[in-house]
Amino acid sequence: MTCAACAARVERSLNKLPGVQATVNYATERARVHCSAGTDPRALLEQVERAGYAAQRVDDICDASGAEQASADARVADLRRRLAVAAVIGVPLCDLSLAWSLFPELRFTGWQWVCLLLAAPVVGWCAWPFHRAALNGLRHRTASMDTLVSVGVMASSVWSLWVMMRGGPVEPGLGRGLSVLAGGDHDLYLDVAAGVTTFLLAGRYFEARAKRSAGAAMRALLALGAKDVEVLREGGAVRIPVSDLMVGDRFLARPGEKIATDAVVEEGRSALDTSMVTGEPIPREVDEGDEVIGGTINAGGRLVLRATRVGADTQLARMTRLVEQAQDGKAAVQRLADRVAAVFVPAVLVLAAATVTGWVAAGRPAGAAITAAVAVLVVACPCALGLATPTAILVGTGRGAALGIFIKGPHALESTRRVDTVVFDKTGTLTEGRMRLVQVQPVPGVPEDELLAVAGAVEHASEHPIAAAITAAAAHRTGELAPVTGFEALPGSGARGSVGGRAVVLGRAGMLAEYGYTVPEHLENCRRELEDRGVTVVLAGWDGAVQGLLAVADQVRPSGRAAVTALRRLGLRPILLTGDNARTTAAVAAEVGIETVVAEALPEDKVEVVRRLQREGHTVAVVGDGINDAAALAAADLGMAIGRGTDAAIEAADIVLGREHLLIVADAVQLARRTHRTIRWNLVWAFGYNVAALPLAMAGLVNPLIAGAAMALSSVFVVSHSLRLRQFRPSSPS
């Protein structure tokens, strides 16, 4: 594909197939297709070929990113060779033509044939990519940007040959100055054809280089994974490819090595450099039992790890897929540009024909009319329209990935810039989510270890941070936990299950009251005292009575207050929405500086709070990490999930935050606003350039050489402006 019109044509062709919904991205040169289960991928490839292009299924390429990189490198190298030849021959040709026009005494017999000799390789071999694409389009009865260029270059060349062959006086194309208005029926435009080809090749070369640079962040992300790993077997350590690693395998990570896959530390202690995966600049200390992310670098001691996720299930693989999906998608504003680009080329051909007709009807020389038409053909640039949005998204999402911000699609960028309210979950979001058991208080007659063992057995089946703290403490104190049957998680409330034949209920006081349990007075007083200190209390009941409470404490993230301050600076209103009790929630809210608090909210209550804010006219973002946040994340205008959160939360979110420093929320908003501002200015330039340039060219006020330079620069400007996003630095301190 060589311009936005090509992408639009491939997209239309694919969408003609029954049950197919395709999106073709010119910048990434990929088609993302949603189709019915019975669709044969070969039918999709054949449809692309019928449209005049070639395609390959990404899943069929062993190293898709490597293949795309090799293809991009080959294209850049080919354009560089053609540009070098065009510059070496075309520039001297223009200089000679100008000299012969200003100083006629320098002309010699046959000087026009020297022009033809110099112009032939430029108009033929150097411009062949334009001619080849135009011929291909002609075979399929379509037109693209290459059609305009090829017709313009060939019109100049054919006119010049006709002037030379018919006999009579011959003048250089630049013979009467640079104004097309001065053109006549005896002027040669071989220098114009060579000059236009050189300018357009230069523009396409720099555009190809810039597009290759735009995808650098994505390629860096794909290259993060380790290639091999040292696995511990019965006979000792064996080095195998990472692709052969299985869940449960124990492997080594020596100092300086990459962590091969997502894993849990079984032995050792070290610091991990996570900057390339999460954007977090400070190494993270890990100890036995801590989870680590594949692709991070072991900066300290020797670690023995157990693989928990491999292949496509790892966090790095999932984040990479998010970035790919975002870059392949289209923003709403891009669809408008695509519709314009689809009809742009035929419209320009009509305008060029009208220009010739109008000039001849006005009594102007045929040479001047053809030159003005060539300028119209060359100055038109649907490429800038096609590149305006996808290149900005390509660079913006790539920069986001480098900062640990993984954006699922263009719609997330558009939603982020409109957000005015940010709703935070508490546990695992505003707090670290690494809870620890601080107190066990049974009723008289119930041993403390029994209360902890029963509660730990039930919570062992849950993945909530509170449950993990109780389970870890129970396993440490009482050893192996009893099996639980009939387990049921009660999101936002607690859990229940059977242990040793006893039906056990764990959770908040309100939930236990629903099951007919009454909290004894001394336990109620203890609960209130603990909650006033910001501690979370879980009550346990079985045999028809409350048997005790377990107090779990969590640490508020140090970045919480700074993040809230940064969001307020951006004009956003923070709200704390949690299922925890009001006293604990109020203590956390006071610490981070949030004034609006909604506590003791069940998952359905959280959804209702989000919808109420939306009914009031707010655009709402929800930041969470747990199963009980998934519904609210899905209901929000923008869902942000902490990257270490549950799979349900990550699937429901629009943006996944790879690092746990809460300032990343403000960073995501700033990046989205900056990216959208870049898209807007790109489109203003692309539309404005064409609106201004085409009438000037039709009026003969733009020389074809200047038109070629302007057309080339317009695409380069759009891509270069998008590349500035690579220098994005969040204004909030990290």
C-alpha positions in Angstrom: 0.0 0.0 0.0 1.4 3.4 -1.0 -1.3 5.8 0.3 -4.5 6.0 2.3 -6.6 5.3 -0.8 -4.9 1.9 -1.1 -5.9 1.1 2.6 -9.5 2.2 1.9 -9.7 0.0 -1.2 -8.4 -3.1 0.6 -10.8 -2.4 3.5 -13.8 -2.1 1.2 -12.8 -5.2 -0.6 -12.6 -7.3 2.6 -15.8 -5.9 3.9 -17.6 -7.2 0.8 -17.2 -10.8 2.1 -20.2 -12.1 4.1 -19.7 -11.9 7.9 -16.4 -10.0 7.6 -15.7 -6.7 9.4 -12.2 -5.5 8.6 -10.1 -2.5 9.6 -7.0 -1.7 7.4 -4.3 0.5 8.9 -2.1 2.3 6.4 0.6 3.2 9.0 1.1 -0.3 10.4 0.2 -2.0 7.1 -2.0 -4.6 8.8 -5.6 -5.6 8.5 -7.5 -6.7 11.7 -10.5 -8.9 10.7 -13.5 -10.0 12.7 -15.3 -12.8 10.9 -17.7 -15.7 11.5 -16.2 -19.0 12.7 -16.5 -20.6 9.3 -14.6 -18.0 7.4 -11.5 -19.5 5.6 -8.4 -17.3 6.0 -7.4 -18.2 2.5 -10.6 -16.5 1.2 -9.5 -13.3 2.9 -6.0 -13.4 1.3 -7.6 -14.1 -2.1 -9.9 -11.1 -1.7 -6.9 -8.9 -1.0 -5.2 -10.2 -4.1 -8.3 -9.5 -6.2 -8.0 -5.9 -5.0 -4.5 -5.8 -6.4 -2.4 -6.4 -3.3 -0.6 -9.2 -1.6 -1.2 -10.3 2.0 0.1 -12.8 4.5 -1.5 -14.0 7.7 0.4 -12.8 10.7 -0.2 -16.1 12.5 1.5 -18.0 9.7 4.8 -16.0 10.1 7.2 -17.5 12.6 8.6 -14.0 13.5 6.0 -11.5 12.3 7.8 -8.5 13.7 11.1 -9.6 12.2 9.5 -10.1 8.8 7.8 -6.7 9.0 11.1 -5.1 10.0 13.0 -6.9 7.1 10.3 -5.7 4.7 10.5 -2.1 5.9 14.3 -2.2 5.7 14.2 -3.5 2.2 11.7 -0.8 1.1 13.9 1.9 2.7 17.0 0.6 1.0 15.2 0.4 -2.4 13.9 4.0 -2.1 17.4 5.2 -1.0 18.9 3.7 -4.2 16.3 5.3 -6.5 16.5 8.6 -4.7 20.3 8.7 -5.0 20.2 8.1 -8.8 17.4 10.7 -9.2 19.3 13.3 -7.2 22.6 12.7 -9.0 20.9 13.0 -12.5 17.8 15.1 -11.8 19.4 18.0 -9.9 22.1 18.7 -12.6 19.3 18.4 -15.3 17.3 21.2 -13.5 20.5 23.3 -13.2 21.4 22.9 -16.9 17.8 23.7 -17.9 17.9 26.9 -15.8 21.3 27.9 -17.2 20.2 27.3 -20.8 17.0 29.4 -20.1 18.9 32.3 -18.6 21.8 32.2 -21.0 20.6 31.0 -24.5 24.2 31.4 -25.9 25.2 28.4 -23.8 22.9 26.1 -25.8 24.5 23.8 -28.4 23.0 21.7 -31.2 21.2 18.7 -29.7 21.0 20.1 -26.1 17.4 18.9 -25.9 18.6 15.3 -26.5 21.0 15.6 -23.6 18.0 16.6 -21.5 16.1 13.4 -22.7 19.2 11.3 -22.0 19.5 12.6 -18.4 15.7 12.4 -17.8 15.1 8.9 -19.1 16.5 6.9 -16.2 14.8 9.2 -13.6 11.4 9.1 -15.3 11.8 5.4 -16.1 13.7 3.4 -13.4 13.6 5.9 -10.5 9.9 6.6 -10.9 9.1 2.9 -11.6 7.4 2.3 -8.1 4.9 5.0 -9.0 4.3 3.6 -12.6 4.1 0.0 -11.3 1.4 0.9 -8.7 -0.5 3.0 -11.2 -0.5 0.1 -13.8 -1.6 -2.3 -11.1 -4.5 0.0 -10.2 -5.4 0.3 -13.9 -5.7 -3.4 -14.2 -8.1 -3.4 -11.2 -9.9 -0.3 -12.4 -8.8 1.7 -9.4 -6.7 4.8 -8.7 -4.3 5.9 -6.0 -1.8 8.6 -5.2 0.7 6.8 -7.5 -1.8 7.2 -10.3 -1.6 11.0 -9.9 2.2 11.0 -9.7 2.6 8.6 -12.7 0.1 10.5 -14.8 1.8 13.8 -14.0 5.3 12.6 -14.7 4.3 10.8 -17.9 2.2 13.8 -19.1 5.3 16.0 -18.7 7.5 13.5 -20.5 5.1 12.7 -23.4 4.5 16.4 -24.0 8.2 17.0 -24.1 8.8 14.2 -26.6 6.0 15.6 -28.8 7.5 19.0 -28.8 10.9 17.5 -29.8 9.5 15.3 -32.5 7.3 17.8 -34.3 10.2 20.1 -35.1 10.3 23.9 -34.6 11.8 26.0 -31.8 12.3 24.3 -28.4 12.7 26.1 -25.1 13.8 24.7 -21.6 10.9 24.0 -19.3 12.3 26.6 -16.8 12.9 28.9 -19.7 10.7 31.8 -18.7 11.1 31.7 -15.0 9.4 29.5 -12.4 5.8 30.6 -13.2 3.7 28.2 -15.1 1.7 31.1 -16.4 4.7 31.9 -18.7 4.7 28.4 -20.3 4.2 28.0 -24.0 3.7 25.4 -26.7 7.5 25.1 -27.3 8.6 24.3 -23.8 10.2 21.1 -22.6 9.2 19.7 -19.2 11.7 16.9 -18.9 13.4 18.8 -16.1 10.1 19.1 -14.4 9.4 15.4 -14.6 12.8 14.5 -13.2 12.6 17.2 -10.5 9.1 16.1 -9.4 10.2 12.4 -9.3 13.2 13.4 -7.1 11.1 15.4 -4.7 8.5 12.7 -4.4 11.1 9.9 -3.9 12.7 12.0 -1.2 9.3 12.5 0.5 8.5 8.8 0.3 12.0 7.8 1.5 11.8 10.0 4.6 8.2 8.9 5.2 9.2 5.2 5.1 12.1 5.9 7.5 9.8 7.8 9.9 7.2 5.1 9.8 9.9 2.5 10.6 11.0 4.7 13.6 7.3 5.1 14.7 7.1 1.3 15.4 10.4 1.1 17.3 8.7 1.0 20.7 6.6 -1.9 19.6 9.7 -3.8 18.3 11.5 -3.1 21.6 8.6 -4.5 23.5 8.6 -7.7 21.4 12.4 -8.0 21.9 12.3 -8.0 25.7 11.6 -11.7 26.2 14.5 -14.0 27.0 15.6 -16.5 24.3 16.7 -19.4 26.5 16.5 -20.4 30.1 18.4 -22.6 32.6 15.9 -25.2 33.9 16.5 -27.3 37.0 16.1 -31.0 36.3 16.8 -34.0 38.4 20.2 -34.4 36.7 21.1 -30.7 37.2 20.6 -27.5 35.3 19.8 -27.7 31.6 19.6 -24.7 29.2 16.5 -24.9 26.9 14.6 -22.5 24.6 12.1 -20.4 26.4 9.4 -21.8 24.1 9.9 -25.2 25.7 9.3 -23.9 29.3 6.3 -25.4 31.0 4.1 -24.1 33.9 5.6 -25.4 37.1 9.2 -25.7 35.8 11.9 -24.5 38.2 14.5 -22.3 36.6 17.5 -20.1 37.4 18.0 -16.4 37.0 21.6 -15.3 37.5 22.7 -11.7 38.1 22.3 -9.7 34.9 20.0 -12.3 33.2 16.4 -11.7 32.0 13.6 -13.4 33.9 12.5 -16.0 31.3 8.7 -15.9 32.1 6.2 -14.9 34.8 7.2 -16.8 38.0 7.3 -16.9 41.8 10.6 -16.7 43.7 11.3 -20.0 45.5 14.8 -19.3 46.6 17.0 -16.2 46.8 16.6 -12.5 47.1 17.4 -9.8 44.6 16.4 -6.5 42.9 14.7 -6.5 39.6 15.1 -3.9 36.9 11.5 -3.6 35.6 11.9 -0.3 33.7 11.7 -1.9 30.2 8.4 -3.6 31.1 6.6 -1.3 33.5 8.4 2.0 33.0 9.3 2.0 36.8 12.8 3.5 37.1 13.6 2.2 40.6 14.6 -1.5 40.9 12.1 -3.6 42.9 13.3 -5.8 45.7 11.9 -9.4 45.6 12.1 -12.2 48.1 10.8 -15.7 48.5 7.1 -15.9 47.6 7.1 -12.7 45.5 5.8 -12.8 41.9 8.0 -11.5 39.1 7.3 -10.5 35.5 9.0 -12.1 32.5 11.3 -9.8 30.6 12.6 -8.0 33.7 16.3 -8.1 34.5 17.8 -9.7 37.6 20.0 -6.9 38.9 21.2 -8.6 42.1 21.5 -12.1 43.5 20.9 -15.6 42.1 17.2 -16.6 42.1 15.4 -19.9 41.8 12.0 -19.4 40.3 8.9 -21.5 39.5 7.1 -20.6 36.2 3.5 -19.6 36.7 2.7 -18.4 33.1 4.4 -19.2 29.9 4.1 -18.2 26.2 1.0 -16.1 25.2 -0.3 -16.1 28.8 2.6 -14.0 30.3 2.1 -10.4 31.2 4.6 -9.2 28.6 2.8 -11.2 25.9 -0.6 -9.8 27.0 0.7 -6.3 27.1 2.2 -6.7 23.7 -1.1 -7.8 22.3 -2.8 -4.8 23.8 -0.4 -2.4 22.0 -0.8 -4.3 18.7 -4.6 -4.0 18.9 -4.4 -0.3 19.8 -2.1 0.4 16.8 -4.2 -1.7 14.4 -7.4 0.1 15.4 -8.9 3.3 14.0 -10.1 6.4 15.8 -13.5 7.8 14.8 -11.9 10.9 13.3 -9.7 8.6 11.1 -12.8 7.1 9.5 -13.8 10.6 8.2 -10.3 11.0 6.7 -10.5 7.6 5.1 -13.8 8.4 3.5 -12.3 11.6 2.1 -9.2 9.7 0.8 -11.3 7.1 -0.9 -12.8 9.7 -3.2 -9.9 12.1 -3.3 -7.9 10.6 -6.2 -10.8 10.4 -8.7 -11.7 13.9 -7.7 -8.2 15.2 -8.4 -8.2 13.5 -11.8 -11.4 15.3 -12.6 -9.9 18.6 -11.4 -6.8 18.0 -13.6 -9.0 17.4 -16.7 -11.1 20.5 -15.8 -7.9 22.5 -15.5 -6.7 21.6 -19.0 -10.1 22.3 -20.4 -10.5 25.6 -18.7 -7.0 26.9 -19.7 -7.4 25.9 -23.3 -10.9 27.4 -23.4 -9.4 30.6 -22.0 -7.0 30.8 -24.9 -3.9 29.8 -23.0 -1.2 27.7 -24.7 -1.6 23.9 -24.5 1.8 23.6 -22.8 0.8 25.9 -20.0 -2.5 24.1 -19.6 -0.8 20.7 -19.3 1.8 22.1 -16.9 -1.0 23.5 -14.7 -2.7 20.1 -14.8 0.5 18.4 -13.8 0.8 20.7 -10.8 -2.7 19.8 -9.8 -1.9 16.1 -10.0 1.3 16.3 -8.1 0.3 18.8 -5.4 -2.6 16.6 -4.2 -1.7 14.5 -1.2 -4.2 12.0 0.4 -1.1 10.4 2.0 -1.1 13.1 4.7 -4.8 12.4 5.4 -4.2 8.7 5.7 -1.1 9.1 8.0 -2.5 11.9 10.3 -4.2 9.6 12.8 -2.5 6.2 12.6 1.1 7.5 12.9 0.1 9.5 16.0 -1.6 6.5 17.6 1.4 4.3 16.6 3.9 6.5 18.3 1.6 7.5 21.2 0.8 3.9 22.2 4.4 2.9 21.7 5.5 5.7 24.0 2.8 4.6 26.5 4.1 1.1 26.5 7.6 2.4 27.3 6.1 4.2 30.3 4.1 1.2 31.4 0.8 2.5 30.0 -0.9 -0.1 27.7 -3.7 1.3 25.7 -6.2 -1.2 24.2 -7.4 1.0 21.3 -8.0 4.4 19.8 -11.4 4.7 21.6 -9.5 4.6 24.9 -7.4 7.6 23.8 -10.5 9.5 22.9 -12.2 8.6 26.2 -9.2 9.5 28.3 -9.0 13.1 27.0 -12.6 13.7 27.9 -12.4 12.3 31.4 -13.3 14.7 34.2 -13.9 12.2 37.1 -11.5 9.5 38.3 -13.0 6.8 40.6 -10.4 4.8 42.6 -10.9 1.4 44.2 -9.1 1.1 47.6 -7.6 -2.3 48.2 -4.8 -3.0 45.8 -5.2 0.3 44.0 -4.8 3.2 46.5 -3.3 0.7 48.9 -0.5 -1.7 48.1 -2.7 -4.7 48.2 0.0 -6.6 50.2 -2.1 -7.1 53.3 -0.9 -8.8 56.5 -2.8 -10.2 59.4 -2.3 -8.0 62.4 -4.8 -9.5 64.9 -6.9 -12.6 65.6 -9.7 -12.2 68.2 -11.8 -15.4 68.8 -14.8 -15.6 71.1 -14.2 -17.3 74.5 -13.9 -21.1 74.0 -12.6 -21.0 70.5 -8.8 -21.4 70.2 -7.1 -18.7 68.2 -5.4 -21.3 65.9 -8.7 -23.0 65.1 -10.3 -19.7 64.1 -7.3 -18.9 61.9 -7.1 -22.4 60.4 -10.8 -22.5 59.5 -10.8 -18.9 58.0 -7.6 -19.7 56.1 -9.0 -22.9 54.6 -12.0 -21.0 53.2 -10.0 -18.0 52.0 -7.4 -20.3 50.3 -9.8 -20.6 47.4 -10.1 -16.8 46.9 -7.6 -14.5 45.1 -8.5 -11.3 46.9 -5.6 -9.6 48.7 -7.4 -9.9 52.1 -8.0 -13.6 51.6 -4.3 -14.0 50.6 -3.1 -12.4 53.9 -5.3 -14.6 56.0 -4.3 -17.7 54.1 -0.6 -17.0 54.3 -0.8 -16.4 58.1 -2.9 -19.5 58.6 -0.5 -21.7 56.5 2.5 -20.3 58.4 1.0 -20.8 61.9 -1.0 -24.0 61.5 0.7 -25.8 58.6 -1.3 -27.6 55.9 -4.8 -26.2 55.5 -7.9 -28.3 55.5 -9.8 -28.8 52.2 -12.8 -26.6 51.5 -16.0 -27.7 49.6 -18.8 -25.6 48.2 -16.7 -22.5 48.1 -18.4 -19.3 46.8 -16.8 -15.9 46.5 -19.2 -13.1 47.4 -17.6 -10.1 45.6 -17.4 -7.0 47.7 -18.7 -8.9 50.8 -16.7 -12.0 51.7 -16.8 -15.8 51.0 -18.3 -19.0 52.3 -17.6 -22.7 52.1 -17.6 -25.9 54.1 -14.6 -27.0 56.2 -14.7 -30.3 58.1 -18.5 -30.4 57.7 -19.1 -26.9 59.1 -20.7 -24.2 56.9 -18.4 -21.2 57.3 -19.2 -17.6 56.4 -16.5 -14.9 56.3 -17.0 -11.2 55.6 -18.3 -7.8 56.8 -20.7 -7.5 59.6 -23.6 -6.5 57.3 -23.1 -9.7 55.2 -23.0 -11.9 58.3 -26.2 -10.3 59.5 -27.9 -11.3 56.2 -27.1 -15.0 57.2 -28.6 -14.5 60.6 -25.4 -14.0 62.6 -25.3 -11.6 65.5 -22.0 -10.0 66.5 -21.3 -10.2 70.3 -20.9 -6.9 72.0 -17.2 -7.3 73.0 -16.4 -8.3 69.4 -18.4 -5.3 68.0 -16.4 -2.9 70.3 -13.1 -4.5 69.1 -14.2 -4.2 65.5 -15.1 -0.5 65.8 -11.8 0.3 67.5 -9.8 -1.5 64.8 -11.7 0.1 61.9 -11.2 3.6 63.4 -7.5 3.0 63.0 -8.0 2.1 59.3 -7.7 -1.7 59.8 -10.0 -4.0 57.7 -11.9 -6.5 59.9 -13.2 -9.9 58.6 -15.8 -11.7 60.8 -16.0 -15.5 60.8 -19.1 -17.4 61.7 -20.2 -21.1 61.8 -22.5 -23.3 63.8 -25.0 -20.4 63.9 -22.7 -17.9 65.8 -19.9 -15.5 65.1 -16.7 -17.2 66.3 -14.3 -14.3 66.1 -12.7 -11.7 63.9 -9.5 -11.3 61.9 -7.9 -7.9 61.4 -5.9 -7.2 58.2 -3.9 -4.1 57.6 -2.8 -2.7 54.3 -0.3 0.1 53.5 -1.4 3.2 51.5 0.8 3.6 48.5 3.3 6.4 49.1 2.4 7.9 45.6 -1.3 8.1 46.5 -1.4 11.8 47.7 0.9 12.9 44.8 -1.3 11.2 42.3 -4.5 12.8 43.6 -2.7 16.2 43.5 -1.6 15.6 39.9 -5.1 14.7 38.8 -6.6 17.8 40.4 -4.0 19.9 38.5 -5.3 18.3 35.3 -8.9 19.4 36.2 -10.0 15.9 37.3 -12.1 15.1 40.4 -11.0 12.1 42.4 -13.5 9.8 44.2 -12.8 6.8 46.5 -15.3 3.9 45.9 -14.8 0.7 47.8 -16.5 -2.3 49.4 -14.6 -1.8 52.6 -16.2 -0.3 55.7 -16.7 3.4 56.1 -14.2 4.0 59.0 -11.3 2.3 57.2 -12.2 4.0 53.9 -12.3 7.5 55.6 -8.9 6.9 57.1 -7.4 6.1 53.7 -9.2 8.9 52.0 -7.9 11.4 54.5 -4.3 10.2 54.0 -4.4 10.6 50.2 -6.5 13.8 50.1 -9.7 12.5 48.6 -12.8 14.3 49.8 -15.7 12.3 48.1 -16.0 8.8 49.5 -18.4 5.9 48.9 -17.8 2.9 51.2 -19.4 -0.5 51.8 -20.4 -0.7 48.1 -21.1 -4.1 46.5 -20.0 -4.6 42.9 -23.5 -3.7 41.7 -23.4 -0.6 43.9 -20.2 0.4 42.2 -21.8 0.2 38.8 -24.7 2.3 40.0 -22.4 5.0 41.3 -20.6 5.1 38.0 -23.9 5.3 36.1 -25.2 8.0 38.4 -22.1 10.1 37.7 -22.6 9.6 34.0 -26.2 10.6 34.2 -25.0 13.8 35.9 -23.0 14.6 32.7 -19.5 13.4 33.9 -17.1 11.3 31.9 -15.9 8.7 34.3 -12.7 6.7 34.6 -12.5 3.8 37.1 -9.1 2.6 38.4 -9.2 -0.9 40.0 -7.6 -4.3 40.2 -9.9 -6.9 41.5 -12.8 -9.1 40.4 -15.2 -6.9 42.3 -14.0 -3.9 40.2 -14.5 -5.6 36.8 -18.2 -4.6 36.4 -17.4 -1.0 37.3 -14.5 -1.0 34.9 -16.7 -2.2 32.1 -19.5 0.3 32.9 -17.1 3.3 33.0 -16.3 5.5 30.0 -12.7 4.6 30.7 -11.5 1.6 32.7 -7.9 1.5 34.0 -6.6 -1.7 35.6 -3.5 -2.1 37.6 -1.3 -4.5 35.7 -0.8 -6.9 38.6 -4.6 -7.1 39.1 -6.9 -10.0 38.3 -7.5 -11.2 34.8 -11.1 -10.1 35.0 -10.1 -6.6 35.8 -7.5 -6.5 33.0 -10.0 -7.8 30.4 -12.7 -5.3 31.4 -10.3 -2.3 31.3 -9.5 0.0 28.4 -6.0 0.9 29.7 -3.7 -1.4 31.7 -1.3 0.3 34.0 2.0 -1.6 34.0 3.5 -0.1 37.1 2.0 0.5 40.5 3.1 4.1 41.1 -0.2 5.8 41.0 1.1 8.9 39.2 0.8 6.7 36.1 -2.9 7.5 36.1 -2.1 11.2 35.5 0.6 10.2 33.0 -2.0 8.2 31.0 -4.3 11.2 30.9 -1.5 13.6 29.8 -0.3 11.2 27.1 -3.9 10.7 25.7 -4.4 14.5 25.6 -1.1 15.0 23.9 -1.7 12.3 21.3 -5.2 13.6 20.5 -3.8 17.1 20.1 -1.2 15.7 17.7 -3.9 14.0 15.7 -5.9 17.2 15.6 -3.0 19.3 14.3 -2.1 16.6 11.8 -5.6 16.6 10.3 -5.7 20.4 10.3 -2.5 20.5 8.3 -3.6 17.6 5.9 -7.0 19.2 5.2 -5.7 22.7 5.1 -2.8 21.9 2.8 -5.1 20.4 0.2 -7.8 23.0 0.5 -5.1 25.7 -0.2 -2.9 23.9 -2.6 -5.3 22.6 -5.2 -6.9 26.0 -6.1 -3.5 27.6 -6.4 -2.3 24.8 -8.7 -5.5 25.0 -10.9 -4.9 28.8 -11.2 -1.3 28.1 -12.4 0.3 29.8 -9.4 2.2 26.7 -8.3 5.0 25.3 -10.5 5.1 21.5 -10.7 8.5 21.4 -9.0 7.2 23.4 -6.1 4.1 21.2 -6.1 6.2 18.1 -5.9 8.2 19.5 -3.0 5.1 20.6 -1.1 3.4 17.2 -1.6 6.5 15.3 -0.3 6.9 17.7 2.6 3.2 17.4 3.7 3.5 13.6 4.4 6.9 14.1 6.0 5.5 16.9 8.2 2.6 14.7 9.5 4.9 11.7 10.3 7.6 13.9 11.9 5.0 15.8 13.9 3.7 12.4 15.2 7.3 11.3 16.1 7.5 14.2 18.5 5.4 12.1 20.8 8.5 9.9 21.4 9.8 12.8 23.5 6.7 12.9 25.7 7.7 13.3 29.3 5.0 13.3 32.0 4.8 16.6 33.9 4.2 14.8 37.1 7.3 13.6 39.0 8.0 9.9 39.0 
